[in-house]
Amino acid sequence: MSQIGGKAFFMTKGNVVPKRHTIKEAEYFQTPDVRLPRRGVTVTYGHKGPGNINRAALRKAKADSLYLSFLDFRIEVGKWNPNKQSLSSLSECRFLNLPIRASAEVMDDINHYWNNWLSLDGEPDERFPRRPSNRMDLLDKLIDIPPYDQLNAIAYDVHTEFGIAKFMTIFNLDAIDYDSISVIPGGVTKINFELPD
């Protein structure tokens, strides 16, 4: 089984290392008009934009006298596919990184569904996943449709206050490897993941 890495940070009151913390609501400086999925836990992924977000978190924690923790962890994704994902490969590699690791076939298929759903909401067509969308909540619908219903996680670009960053929504919380969780500083905080309310 292959794994990919997820990242998150959280702030708590006071200067004491928290004994427990639940990762639930995504608060990574996304712009106010971004609507994130609710059927998974959203974290950050990769190296696109997290430096700016992490620096902003450090500034906010200092200004508001909050305790800031960073965490890294791993997610099971099945058999890693070194090529761009096709519709037929999603059953083996259960992770989709949009748009860079998706074939034209996958991107066109997602875009077809996306624009149909936007149309039903009276909104104009978009070029997602080739371009970022503020309607990332539509992933909640996508994961009901085969073969996307087999995915453990989907990564995608998001508008933040500091430019584009890569977020990832984990739709299968059972795929999280709890033994891999590393919390800095301290390393003693017990982490849990829960779906947003």
ChimeraX commands (.cxc) that place a marker at each C-alpha (Angstrom):
marker #1 position 0.00,0.00,0.00 radius 0.5
marker #1 position 1.24,3.48,-0.86 radius 0.5
marker #1 position 0.80,6.60,1.23 radius 0.5
marker #1 position 0.77,10.34,0.62 radius 0.5
marker #1 position 1.43,13.13,3.11 radius 0.5
marker #1 position -1.03,15.62,4.51 radius 0.5
marker #1 position -0.28,18.74,6.51 radius 0.5
marker #1 position -2.28,20.96,8.83 radius 0.5
marker #1 position -1.84,23.51,11.56 radius 0.5
marker #1 position -4.06,24.62,14.40 radius 0.5
marker #1 position -4.10,27.32,17.05 radius 0.5
marker #1 position -5.22,26.99,20.64 radius 0.5
marker #1 position -5.52,29.49,23.48 radius 0.5
marker #1 position -2.73,29.88,25.97 radius 0.5
marker #1 position 0.89,28.81,25.92 radius 0.5
marker #1 position 0.33,25.22,26.95 radius 0.5
marker #1 position 0.76,22.24,24.64 radius 0.5
marker #1 position -2.78,20.88,24.15 radius 0.5
marker #1 position -3.30,17.26,25.21 radius 0.5
marker #1 position -5.87,16.66,22.46 radius 0.5
marker #1 position -7.02,18.41,19.31 radius 0.5
marker #1 position -9.57,17.58,16.63 radius 0.5
marker #1 position -8.93,18.54,13.02 radius 0.5
marker #1 position -12.38,19.41,11.67 radius 0.5
marker #1 position -12.92,22.81,10.06 radius 0.5
marker #1 position -10.39,24.01,7.49 radius 0.5
marker #1 position -8.98,27.40,8.48 radius 0.5
marker #1 position -6.01,27.94,6.20 radius 0.5
marker #1 position -6.66,31.52,5.09 radius 0.5
marker #1 position -8.84,30.53,2.14 radius 0.5
marker #1 position -10.73,33.51,0.71 radius 0.5
marker #1 position -14.24,34.02,2.17 radius 0.5
marker #1 position -16.01,33.04,-1.07 radius 0.5
marker #1 position -14.42,29.56,-1.16 radius 0.5
marker #1 position -16.88,26.83,-0.20 radius 0.5
marker #1 position -15.09,23.66,0.88 radius 0.5
marker #1 position -16.44,20.09,0.97 radius 0.5
marker #1 position -18.31,19.00,4.11 radius 0.5
marker #1 position -18.12,15.24,3.61 radius 0.5
marker #1 position -14.40,15.10,4.27 radius 0.5
marker #1 position -11.67,16.75,6.31 radius 0.5
marker #1 position -9.70,19.40,4.42 radius 0.5
marker #1 position -5.98,19.94,5.07 radius 0.5
marker #1 position -3.07,21.27,3.02 radius 0.5
marker #1 position -1.00,19.20,0.62 radius 0.5
marker #1 position 2.36,19.41,-1.07 radius 0.5
marker #1 position 4.53,22.47,-1.49 radius 0.5
marker #1 position 2.26,24.83,-3.39 radius 0.5
marker #1 position 1.57,27.85,-1.21 radius 0.5
marker #1 position 1.92,26.44,2.34 radius 0.5
marker #1 position 4.97,28.60,3.08 radius 0.5
marker #1 position 2.90,31.79,2.80 radius 0.5
marker #1 position 0.06,30.21,4.78 radius 0.5
marker #1 position 2.40,28.97,7.52 radius 0.5
marker #1 position 4.05,32.39,7.86 radius 0.5
marker #1 position 0.61,33.99,8.15 radius 0.5
marker #1 position -0.30,31.45,10.84 radius 0.5
marker #1 position 2.85,32.35,12.78 radius 0.5
marker #1 position 1.99,36.07,12.59 radius 0.5
marker #1 position -1.62,35.47,13.67 radius 0.5
marker #1 position -0.62,33.23,16.57 radius 0.5
marker #1 position 1.85,35.80,17.82 radius 0.5
marker #1 position -0.58,38.72,17.44 radius 0.5
marker #1 position -3.44,36.86,19.17 radius 0.5
marker #1 position -1.29,35.09,21.82 radius 0.5
marker #1 position -2.27,31.65,20.52 radius 0.5
marker #1 position -0.34,28.37,20.66 radius 0.5
marker #1 position 0.46,27.21,17.12 radius 0.5
marker #1 position 1.03,23.57,16.23 radius 0.5
marker #1 position 1.91,22.01,12.88 radius 0.5
marker #1 position 1.23,18.40,12.00 radius 0.5
marker #1 position 2.25,15.96,9.29 radius 0.5
marker #1 position 0.58,12.63,8.67 radius 0.5
marker #1 position 0.11,9.95,6.03 radius 0.5
marker #1 position -2.94,8.68,4.12 radius 0.5
marker #1 position -3.29,5.25,2.49 radius 0.5
marker #1 position -4.01,5.54,-1.25 radius 0.5
marker #1 position -3.73,1.97,-2.53 radius 0.5
marker #1 position -1.32,1.28,-5.38 radius 0.5
marker #1 position 0.59,4.41,-6.39 radius 0.5
marker #1 position 0.24,5.38,-10.04 radius 0.5
marker #1 position 3.29,7.30,-11.36 radius 0.5
marker #1 position 1.31,8.37,-14.43 radius 0.5
marker #1 position -1.53,10.84,-14.73 radius 0.5
marker #1 position -4.72,9.30,-13.40 radius 0.5
marker #1 position -7.25,7.93,-15.89 radius 0.5
marker #1 position -10.84,7.00,-15.08 radius 0.5
marker #1 position -9.87,3.33,-15.09 radius 0.5
marker #1 position -6.92,3.78,-12.69 radius 0.5
marker #1 position -8.90,5.47,-9.89 radius 0.5
marker #1 position -9.90,2.09,-8.45 radius 0.5
marker #1 position -6.24,1.23,-7.78 radius 0.5
marker #1 position -4.73,4.60,-6.84 radius 0.5
marker #1 position -7.36,6.18,-4.60 radius 0.5
marker #1 position -5.90,9.68,-4.68 radius 0.5
marker #1 position -6.50,12.35,-7.29 radius 0.5
marker #1 position -4.30,15.45,-7.45 radius 0.5
marker #1 position -6.07,18.04,-9.60 radius 0.5
marker #1 position -5.12,19.25,-12.12 radius 0.5
marker #1 position -1.49,18.20,-12.48 radius 0.5
marker #1 position -1.85,14.43,-11.95 radius 0.5
marker #1 position -5.12,14.00,-13.87 radius 0.5
marker #1 position -5.47,13.00,-17.52 radius 0.5
marker #1 position -7.45,15.11,-19.97 radius 0.5
marker #1 position -10.10,12.39,-19.86 radius 0.5
marker #1 position -10.55,12.82,-16.08 radius 0.5
marker #1 position -10.48,16.62,-16.22 radius 0.5
marker #1 position -13.05,16.74,-19.04 radius 0.5
marker #1 position -15.28,14.30,-17.19 radius 0.5
marker #1 position -15.15,16.30,-13.95 radius 0.5
marker #1 position -15.70,19.55,-15.82 radius 0.5
marker #1 position -18.84,18.12,-17.44 radius 0.5
marker #1 position -20.37,17.26,-14.05 radius 0.5
marker #1 position -19.12,20.51,-12.49 radius 0.5
marker #1 position -20.75,22.78,-15.06 radius 0.5
marker #1 position -24.01,20.83,-14.90 radius 0.5
marker #1 position -24.15,21.37,-11.14 radius 0.5
marker #1 position -23.22,25.04,-11.47 radius 0.5
marker #1 position -25.97,25.46,-14.07 radius 0.5
marker #1 position -28.53,23.99,-11.67 radius 0.5
marker #1 position -27.43,26.62,-9.13 radius 0.5
marker #1 position -27.74,29.39,-11.75 radius 0.5
marker #1 position -23.99,29.96,-11.88 radius 0.5
marker #1 position -21.80,30.33,-15.00 radius 0.5
marker #1 position -19.56,27.59,-16.38 radius 0.5
marker #1 position -16.06,27.24,-15.00 radius 0.5
marker #1 position -12.85,25.59,-16.20 radius 0.5
marker #1 position -12.40,23.49,-13.07 radius 0.5
marker #1 position -10.31,21.41,-12.54 radius 0.5
marker #1 position -7.95,23.17,-14.94 radius 0.5
marker #1 position -8.58,26.42,-13.04 radius 0.5
marker #1 position -9.43,26.88,-9.34 radius 0.5
marker #1 position -13.08,27.06,-8.33 radius 0.5
marker #1 position -14.71,28.64,-5.30 radius 0.5
marker #1 position -17.34,25.87,-5.35 radius 0.5
marker #1 position -15.20,23.08,-3.96 radius 0.5
marker #1 position -18.27,21.90,-2.05 radius 0.5
marker #1 position -19.30,20.26,-5.32 radius 0.5
marker #1 position -16.71,17.56,-4.60 radius 0.5
marker #1 position -19.31,16.27,-2.13 radius 0.5
marker #1 position -21.42,15.35,-5.16 radius 0.5
marker #1 position -18.53,14.06,-7.26 radius 0.5
marker #1 position -17.56,11.40,-4.71 radius 0.5
marker #1 position -20.97,9.76,-5.10 radius 0.5
marker #1 position -20.29,9.02,-8.79 radius 0.5
marker #1 position -18.22,6.00,-9.94 radius 0.5
marker #1 position -15.25,5.83,-10.23 radius 0.5
marker #1 position -14.71,8.88,-7.98 radius 0.5
marker #1 position -16.57,7.11,-5.17 radius 0.5
marker #1 position -13.48,4.94,-4.70 radius 0.5
marker #1 position -11.16,7.85,-3.87 radius 0.5
marker #1 position -9.76,8.31,-0.37 radius 0.5
marker #1 position -8.64,11.89,-1.04 radius 0.5
marker #1 position -8.68,14.64,-3.67 radius 0.5
marker #1 position -6.16,17.51,-3.84 radius 0.5
marker #1 position -6.95,20.77,-5.64 radius 0.5
marker #1 position -5.91,24.41,-5.95 radius 0.5
marker #1 position -7.63,27.00,-3.76 radius 0.5
marker #1 position -7.62,30.79,-3.66 radius 0.5
marker #1 position -6.19,32.00,-0.35 radius 0.5
marker #1 position -5.42,35.45,0.99 radius 0.5
marker #1 position -1.83,34.83,-0.12 radius 0.5
marker #1 position -2.34,33.33,-3.58 radius 0.5
marker #1 position -3.06,29.82,-4.80 radius 0.5
marker #1 position -2.39,26.94,-2.40 radius 0.5
marker #1 position -2.95,23.21,-2.64 radius 0.5
marker #1 position -5.62,21.82,-0.34 radius 0.5
marker #1 position -6.65,18.20,0.05 radius 0.5
marker #1 position -9.95,16.78,1.26 radius 0.5
marker #1 position -9.81,13.33,2.84 radius 0.5
marker #1 position -13.14,11.63,2.19 radius 0.5
marker #1 position -12.22,8.28,3.75 radius 0.5
marker #1 position -11.09,9.02,7.30 radius 0.5
marker #1 position -10.26,5.33,7.77 radius 0.5
marker #1 position -7.40,5.86,5.30 radius 0.5
marker #1 position -5.56,8.12,7.76 radius 0.5
marker #1 position -2.52,6.46,9.33 radius 0.5
marker #1 position -2.77,7.67,12.92 radius 0.5
marker #1 position 0.59,6.13,13.79 radius 0.5
marker #1 position 2.25,8.47,11.29 radius 0.5
marker #1 position 1.02,11.70,12.90 radius 0.5
marker #1 position 3.80,14.05,13.95 radius 0.5
marker #1 position 2.97,17.24,15.87 radius 0.5
marker #1 position 5.46,20.10,16.17 radius 0.5
marker #1 position 6.31,21.51,18.65 radius 0.5
marker #1 position 5.83,19.23,21.59 radius 0.5
marker #1 position 4.81,16.07,19.81 radius 0.5
marker #1 position 2.48,15.03,22.64 radius 0.5
marker #1 position -0.87,16.29,21.33 radius 0.5
marker #1 position -3.27,13.45,20.49 radius 0.5
marker #1 position -4.92,14.24,17.14 radius 0.5
marker #1 position -8.36,13.19,15.97 radius 0.5
marker #1 position -10.11,13.91,12.67 radius 0.5
marker #1 position -13.86,14.58,12.39 radius 0.5
marker #1 position -16.14,15.66,9.57 radius 0.5
marker #1 position -17.22,19.31,9.66 radius 0.5
marker #1 position -20.63,20.01,11.20 radius 0.5
marker link #1:1,2 radius 0.2
marker link #1:2,3 radius 0.2
marker link #1:3,4 radius 0.2
marker link #1:4,5 radius 0.2
marker link #1:5,6 radius 0.2
marker link #1:6,7 radius 0.2
marker link #1:7,8 radius 0.2
marker link #1:8,9 radius 0.2
marker link #1:9,10 radius 0.2
marker link #1:10,11 radius 0.2
marker link #1:11,12 radius 0.2
marker link #1:12,13 radius 0.2
marker link #1:13,14 radius 0.2
marker link #1:14,15 radius 0.2
marker link #1:15,16 radius 0.2
marker link #1:16,17 radius 0.2
marker link #1:17,18 radius 0.2
marker link #1:18,19 radius 0.2
marker link #1:19,20 radius 0.2
marker link #1:20,21 radius 0.2
marker link #1:21,22 radius 0.2
marker link #1:22,23 radius 0.2
marker link #1:23,24 radius 0.2
marker link #1:24,25 radius 0.2
marker link #1:25,26 radius 0.2
marker link #1:26,27 radius 0.2
marker link #1:27,28 radius 0.2
marker link #1:28,29 radius 0.2
marker link #1:29,30 radius 0.2
marker link #1:30,31 radius 0.2
marker link #1:31,32 radius 0.2
marker link #1:32,33 radius 0.2
marker link #1:33,34 radius 0.2
marker link #1:34,35 radius 0.2
marker link #1:35,36 radius 0.2
marker link #1:36,37 radius 0.2
marker link #1:37,38 radius 0.2
marker link #1:38,39 radius 0.2
marker link #1:39,40 radius 0.2
marker link #1:40,41 radius 0.2
marker link #1:41,42 radius 0.2
marker link #1:42,43 radius 0.2
marker link #1:43,44 radius 0.2
marker link #1:44,45 radius 0.2
marker link #1:45,46 radius 0.2
marker link #1:46,47 radius 0.2
marker link #1:47,48 radius 0.2
marker link #1:48,49 radius 0.2
marker link #1:49,50 radius 0.2
marker link #1:50,51 radius 0.2
marker link #1:51,52 radius 0.2
marker link #1:52,53 radius 0.2
marker link #1:53,54 radius 0.2
marker link #1:54,55 radius 0.2
marker link #1:55,56 radius 0.2
marker link #1:56,57 radius 0.2
marker link #1:57,58 radius 0.2
marker link #1:58,59 radius 0.2
marker link #1:59,60 radius 0.2
marker link #1:60,61 radius 0.2
marker link #1:61,62 radius 0.2
marker link #1:62,63 radius 0.2
marker link #1:63,64 radius 0.2
marker link #1:64,65 radius 0.2
marker link #1:65,66 radius 0.2
marker link #1:66,67 radius 0.2
marker link #1:67,68 radius 0.2
marker link #1:68,69 radius 0.2
marker link #1:69,70 radius 0.2
marker link #1:70,71 radius 0.2
marker link #1:71,72 radius 0.2
marker link #1:72,73 radius 0.2
marker link #1:73,74 radius 0.2
marker link #1:74,75 radius 0.2
marker link #1:75,76 radius 0.2
marker link #1:76,77 radius 0.2
marker link #1:77,78 radius 0.2
marker link #1:78,79 radius 0.2
marker link #1:79,80 radius 0.2
marker link #1:80,81 radius 0.2
marker link #1:81,82 radius 0.2
marker link #1:82,83 radius 0.2
marker link #1:83,84 radius 0.2
marker link #1:84,85 radius 0.2
marker link #1:85,86 radius 0.2
marker link #1:86,87 radius 0.2
marker link #1:87,88 radius 0.2
marker link #1:88,89 radius 0.2
marker link #1:89,90 radius 0.2
marker link #1:90,91 radius 0.2
marker link #1:91,92 radius 0.2
marker link #1:92,93 radius 0.2
marker link #1:93,94 radius 0.2
marker link #1:94,95 radius 0.2
marker link #1:95,96 radius 0.2
marker link #1:96,97 radius 0.2
marker link #1:97,98 radius 0.2
marker link #1:98,99 radius 0.2
marker link #1:99,100 radius 0.2
marker link #1:100,101 radius 0.2
marker link #1:101,102 radius 0.2
marker link #1:102,103 radius 0.2
marker link #1:103,104 radius 0.2
marker link #1:104,105 radius 0.2
marker link #1:105,106 radius 0.2
marker link #1:106,107 radius 0.2
marker link #1:107,108 radius 0.2
marker link #1:108,109 radius 0.2
marker link #1:109,110 radius 0.2
marker link #1:110,111 radius 0.2
marker link #1:111,112 radius 0.2
marker link #1:112,113 radius 0.2
marker link #1:113,114 radius 0.2
marker link #1:114,115 radius 0.2
marker link #1:115,116 radius 0.2
marker link #1:116,117 radius 0.2
marker link #1:117,118 radius 0.2
marker link #1:118,119 radius 0.2
marker link #1:119,120 radius 0.2
marker link #1:120,121 radius 0.2
marker link #1:121,122 radius 0.2
marker link #1:122,123 radius 0.2
marker link #1:123,124 radius 0.2
marker link #1:124,125 radius 0.2
marker link #1:125,126 radius 0.2
marker link #1:126,127 radius 0.2
marker link #1:127,128 radius 0.2
marker link #1:128,129 radius 0.2
marker link #1:129,130 radius 0.2
marker link #1:130,131 radius 0.2
marker link #1:131,132 radius 0.2
marker link #1:132,133 radius 0.2
marker link #1:133,134 radius 0.2
marker link #1:134,135 radius 0.2
marker link #1:135,136 radius 0.2
marker link #1:136,137 radius 0.2
marker link #1:137,138 radius 0.2
marker link #1:138,139 radius 0.2
marker link #1:139,140 radius 0.2
marker link #1:140,141 radius 0.2
marker link #1:141,142 radius 0.2
marker link #1:142,143 radius 0.2
marker link #1:143,144 radius 0.2
marker link #1:144,145 radius 0.2
marker link #1:145,146 radius 0.2
marker link #1:146,147 radius 0.2
marker link #1:147,148 radius 0.2
marker link #1:148,149 radius 0.2
marker link #1:149,150 radius 0.2
marker link #1:150,151 radius 0.2
marker link #1:151,152 radius 0.2
marker link #1:152,153 radius 0.2
marker link #1:153,154 radius 0.2
marker link #1:154,155 radius 0.2
marker link #1:155,156 radius 0.2
marker link #1:156,157 radius 0.2
marker link #1:157,158 radius 0.2
marker link #1:158,159 radius 0.2
marker link #1:159,160 radius 0.2
marker link #1:160,161 radius 0.2
marker link #1:161,162 radius 0.2
marker link #1:162,163 radius 0.2
marker link #1:163,164 radius 0.2
marker link #1:164,165 radius 0.2
marker link #1:165,166 radius 0.2
marker link #1:166,167 radius 0.2
marker link #1:167,168 radius 0.2
marker link #1:168,169 radius 0.2
marker link #1:169,170 radius 0.2
marker link #1:170,171 radius 0.2
marker link #1:171,172 radius 0.2
marker link #1:172,173 radius 0.2
marker link #1:173,174 radius 0.2
marker link #1:174,175 radius 0.2
marker link #1:175,176 radius 0.2
marker link #1:176,177 radius 0.2
marker link #1:177,178 radius 0.2
marker link #1:178,179 radius 0.2
marker link #1:179,180 radius 0.2
marker link #1:180,181 radius 0.2
marker link #1:181,182 radius 0.2
marker link #1:182,183 radius 0.2
marker link #1:183,184 radius 0.2
marker link #1:184,185 radius 0.2
marker link #1:185,186 radius 0.2
marker link #1:186,187 radius 0.2
marker link #1:187,188 radius 0.2
marker link #1:188,189 radius 0.2
marker link #1:189,190 radius 0.2
marker link #1:190,191 radius 0.2
marker link #1:191,192 radius 0.2
marker link #1:192,193 radius 0.2
marker link #1:193,194 radius 0.2
marker link #1:194,195 radius 0.2
marker link #1:195,196 radius 0.2
marker link #1:196,197 radius 0.2
view
